[in-house]
């Protein structure tokens, strides 16, 4: 009896990537996420608050919190820009003394 060995070439499958969200999508995700948590977030611990915000955004848009926390990636800057826009337009109020960031209309 003869034995045959079947050798298949390795296939290269391109990675499927999710398009980066727009600033408006990130703003909507921050808004929706904060509304689900009582409209505010504790910012007294910067690392913990960044993680929590990234988790809220990831839950709304998709991806992982680490994607949004990666300072070398484009999503981190997108979140920073979105939060800055929300503060500039009065949609998000930051109270450093109280250690909170709160949606203004909530």
N, C-alpha and C positions, 0 to 999 in steps of 0.2 A: 504494500500500500504506500502510495506516495503522499507526502504531506506538502501542502502549499502554504506559504506565508503570504498573506495579503498586506501589502504596505501601502498605506494611504498618505498622500502628501498632507502636510499641516495646512490647515485653512486659516487665512487671516480674515477675521471678521471685524469690520470697522466698528468702533465704539459708537453707541448711540448717545448723543449728548442732548441735554435739554437746553433750549435757548435761554439766554439770560433774561430775567424779567426786566421790564421797563421800570423807570423810577415811579411811575404812577401805579404800577402793579405792586411794588414794594410798599408804597404809601398805603394802598388799600389793604395790604396784608398786615401792616403794623396797626392800622386802625381796627381791623377785624379782630386781630389777636388781642389787642388791649381791651376791646369791648368784652371779650370772652373772659377776661381776668379782672373784671371790675373797673376797667377804664384807666388803670394806672399800673406802674411798675416801680418797684423799689430800686433806686439807683445808688444807694449808699455804698454798695460794693460793686465797683465798675466791672470786674471780671464776671461776677455772677449775673449782673444785669445785662451785660452783652450776651452771655450765654442764653438767658431767658428770652431776650428779644429775638435772638437767632432761632430759638426753638419755636417761638410763636410764628415767625415768618415762614419757617420750613413747614410748619403744620398747615399754613394757608396756601403756600405756593408749591411746595414740594422740595425735594432735596433733603439735605441734612443740615443741622445747625452748624456743623464743622465747615460746610461749604461757605456759609455766610460769615463765619469767624476767621477764615483764612485770610490774613492780612496781605498776602501776596496775590490773592485772587481778585477778580473783578467784582465779585458779589459784595465783598466787604465795603468797597468804595460806594457801591450802589446803595447799600443800607445807610452808610454815613450821609450821603447826599439826600436820601429820602427823609431821614430824621431831621436834617438841617432845614430842608424845605418846609417840613411840618412845623418846626419851631418858628421859622421866619414868617410863615403865613398865619401863625396863631393857632394852628390846629393842635399843637402839642405844647404844653406848658411844663417847663422844668423848674422845680423848686429845690435848689441845692440845699437850703436850710432844712427842709423837711425830708430830703433824700428821695424825692419822687418825680416821675415824669407822668403827666396825666393828659388825657384827651380833653381838650377845652370844652367840647360840647356834650360831655357825658357825665 
